[in-house]
Amino acid sequence: MKSTRTLSMILLGIWLIVIGIIAVISIPLPFLNIIVALLAIAAGALILLGR
């Protein structure tokens, strides 16, 4: 369970950093919204599985 918790927190941290960068700098990447959404889903699912 500890590795799931660690991985979920890493993904959550990455997600928060990406969202922050997107808010500050307009990055024109074609599939950025999909990538951010997948990161959020993965982090959320792993956090829920870790409980």
SEKOL-111864 format. One record per residue (C-alpha): residue number from 1; residue in one letter; x, y, z. Coordinates in Angstrom, 3 decimals. Each point is the difference from the previous one (the first is absolute). Layout:
NUM  A  X  Y  Z
...
END
This chain:
1  M  0.000  0.000  0.000
2  K  2.865  2.398  0.713
3  S  1.254  -0.110  -3.596
4  T  -3.510  0.776  -1.278
5  R  -0.239  2.936  2.397
6  T  3.422  1.305  -1.087
7  L  -0.784  -0.358  -3.708
8  S  -3.338  1.736  0.429
9  M  1.618  2.919  1.818
10  I  2.656  0.299  -2.724
11  L  -2.704  0.055  -2.686
12  L  -1.994  2.534  2.006
13  G  3.086  2.187  0.328
14  I  0.692  -0.202  -3.733
15  W  -3.630  0.831  -0.727
16  L  0.078  3.053  2.256
17  I  3.238  1.253  -1.564
18  V  -1.360  -0.445  -3.537
19  I  -3.244  1.804  0.888
20  G  2.022  2.841  1.518
21  I  2.222  0.321  -3.061
22  I  -3.032  -0.036  -2.297
23  A  -1.621  2.782  2.054
24  V  3.105  2.205  -0.136
25  I  1.241  -0.721  -3.523
26  S  -2.216  -0.759  -2.961
27  I  1.499  -3.175  -1.470
28  P  -1.443  -0.936  -3.414
29  L  0.280  -3.785  0.125
30  P  -2.702  -1.915  -1.889
31  F  -0.807  -2.704  2.565
32  L  0.944  1.807  3.212
33  N  -3.533  -0.093  1.426
34  I  -0.229  -3.763  -0.522
35  I  3.393  -0.579  1.634
36  V  -0.940  2.133  3.013
37  A  -3.349  -1.773  0.332
38  L  1.670  -3.432  -0.130
39  L  2.494  1.061  2.678
40  A  -2.855  1.176  2.216
41  I  -1.949  -3.249  -0.485
42  A  3.054  -2.142  0.719
43  A  0.938  1.949  3.126
44  G  -3.563  0.005  1.305
45  A  -0.480  -3.718  -0.602
46  L  3.282  -0.884  1.702
47  I  -0.799  2.200  2.985
48  L  -3.390  -1.698  0.382
49  L  1.546  -3.466  -0.366
50  G  2.582  0.849  2.634
51  R  -2.653  0.632  2.660
END
